[in-house]
Amino acid sequence: MFFAAMTAAVMMCFSACQEKPEDGKTPTGNECPDCGEDPCVCEPGSTTAIQIDGDYADWDALQGAQIATCPADDVMYEQLKTFKAYADEEFIYIFCEFQPENTLVFVPYFDLDNDPSTGNDSKWSGAGYEGKAEGGVFAEETTDDGPVQGAPQAWDPAFYQYTDAGTEKVLDSGMAVLSSVPAAYKNGNWAFEASILRSVVLEAYGISDATQFTMGMYQYDLDWSCIGQLPCKTFAQKDAGELEPMLTITLP
């Protein structure tokens, strides 16, 4: 009897150990084939699709992100290499891969009414933008020789809207954005990611019922001169008459 009991216990232990996965999670049978999670965290509309933690693997698995990449050469501004944007029911997410030299600020511009004939003069053909968000990803330090790039910091922009009277702040920094601190990424480039609380931002701009808008990203240096733009076209594409549309963000 003792031997039989011991044999049964060993068999049960062996079976349990065989079934237990390496990550310690018990399989449910409903795991997503792409991300392996239940519920799936890579489907469009999932509120956990992107974690703002400086680990960009979730962007690679994400379906539905809008992506702009910088052509290899023949462009006016080339330090911004990749710009991604995505929206779910709660947040608007952004991802920027860039060359960090002399970088200070990232500014997304928003065409909020999807009407290129309204808004400020466009940096993109076929779009007029009504709003922007200004925030630095490196501290600016003052020296006797002028400003220099300081330590990396989380992107924490203030939001502005263009009006007939000029530029009006609609949201202070620290109100609607969660950002990773920029860090080395790959191929000598750096990256950061951020989530923008869409309810707060859309209400501030008076477009809470919006289902779509367009946006583009600029990267500025210590002198507030542009050093990166996405989306962008090459000079050859511009000469051929091709437009530079902003990324179209659809709000579920």
Secondary structure, 3 states (H helix, E strand, C coil): CHHHHHHHHHHHHHHHHHHCCCCCCCCCCCCCCCCCCCCCCCCCCCCCCCCCCCCCHHHHHCCCCEEEECCCCCCCCECEEEEEEEECCCEEEEEEEECCCCEEEEEEEEECCCCCCCCECCCCCCCCECEEEEEECEEEEEECCEEEEEEECCCCCEEEEEECCEEEEEECCCCCEEECCCEEEECCEEEEEEEEEHHHHHHHCCCCCCCEEEEEEEEEECCCCEEEEECCCCHHHHHCCCCCCCEEEECC
